[in-house]
Amino acid sequence: MSDDAEKQKVIIFTHHFEIKGYMSIYQGVRLTDYMNESKAFISVTDAEVKHHQHNGAPPMKAAFLNVRKDDIEIVVPEDAIK
């Protein structure tokens, strides 16, 4: 991660998964702008993935994963959730 980037904790919802983790976003760049400018995949670190259909199943954890941008339905900073 560059010195100019900061980790932002996010929750990403796809049709099948809920993903909690960190996205590296340059300081001063809004999450919306980052998503609009990103390529086909979004990098997520320290990720925890839950499958919507497997309630109660332990989440999968990964140090790094790529999420296909076209599969993302909702992405929100975790600190924005009330």
Buried (B, 14 or more C-beta within 10 A) or exposed (E): EEEEEBEBEBBBBBEEBBBBBBBBBEEEBEBEEBBEEBEEEBBBBBBBBBEEEEEEEEBEEBEEBEBEEEBBEEBEEEEEEE
